[in-house]
Amino acid sequence: MDSPAPTPALERFFTTEDVAARYHTVASTVRYWRHVGYGPKGAKVGRRFLYPETALREFDEQLLAKTNSDGAEESCQATSTPPESPLTSAN
């Protein structure tokens, strides 16, 4: 008799504040990233915006790939800058 397939482990979710701490920034920066379509993907659950651990890993991999393609000397801080806001560009 076969044993039942193991159930997948529950995925861990992180708040905006958790994500900010992980990337050494503040929560308002993470909210701005979300507004401009940058950063890890998440979803609104009730009043909170939650980020699955897999989305954080994917974002980490994107940052590492960009760092590796731009050169090893460049710091992660320089690669985690979101695109320039259209509101701050010169007309």
Contacts in CASP RR format, 6 or more apart in sequence:
PFRMAT RR
TARGET T0000
AUTHOR 0000-0000-0000
METHOD contacts of the structure
MODEL  1
MDSPAPTPALERFFTTEDVAARYHTVASTVRYWRHVGYGPKGAKVGRRFL
YPETALREFDEQLLAKTNSDGAEESCQATSTPPESPLTSAN
11 52 0 8 1.000
11 53 0 8 1.000
11 54 0 8 1.000
12 52 0 8 1.000
12 53 0 8 1.000
13 45 0 8 1.000
13 50 0 8 1.000
13 51 0 8 1.000
13 52 0 8 1.000
13 53 0 8 1.000
14 22 0 8 1.000
14 50 0 8 1.000
14 51 0 8 1.000
14 52 0 8 1.000
14 53 0 8 1.000
14 56 0 8 1.000
15 48 0 8 1.000
15 49 0 8 1.000
15 50 0 8 1.000
15 51 0 8 1.000
16 27 0 8 1.000
16 30 0 8 1.000
16 31 0 8 1.000
16 48 0 8 1.000
16 49 0 8 1.000
16 51 0 8 1.000
17 27 0 8 1.000
18 51 0 8 1.000
19 30 0 8 1.000
19 40 0 8 1.000
19 51 0 8 1.000
19 56 0 8 1.000
20 26 0 8 1.000
20 27 0 8 1.000
20 29 0 8 1.000
20 30 0 8 1.000
22 56 0 8 1.000
23 30 0 8 1.000
23 80 0 8 1.000
24 77 0 8 1.000
30 39 0 8 1.000
31 49 0 8 1.000
32 82 0 8 1.000
33 39 0 8 1.000
33 82 0 8 1.000
34 42 0 8 1.000
34 49 0 8 1.000
36 82 0 8 1.000
36 83 0 8 1.000
36 85 0 8 1.000
37 82 0 8 1.000
38 82 0 8 1.000
38 83 0 8 1.000
39 59 0 8 1.000
39 82 0 8 1.000
40 51 0 8 1.000
40 55 0 8 1.000
40 56 0 8 1.000
40 58 0 8 1.000
40 59 0 8 1.000
41 51 0 8 1.000
41 55 0 8 1.000
41 58 0 8 1.000
41 59 0 8 1.000
42 49 0 8 1.000
42 50 0 8 1.000
42 51 0 8 1.000
42 52 0 8 1.000
42 55 0 8 1.000
43 49 0 8 1.000
43 50 0 8 1.000
44 50 0 8 1.000
63 76 0 8 1.000
63 79 0 8 1.000
63 80 0 8 1.000
66 79 0 8 1.000
67 74 0 8 1.000
67 76 0 8 1.000
67 79 0 8 1.000
70 79 0 8 1.000
END
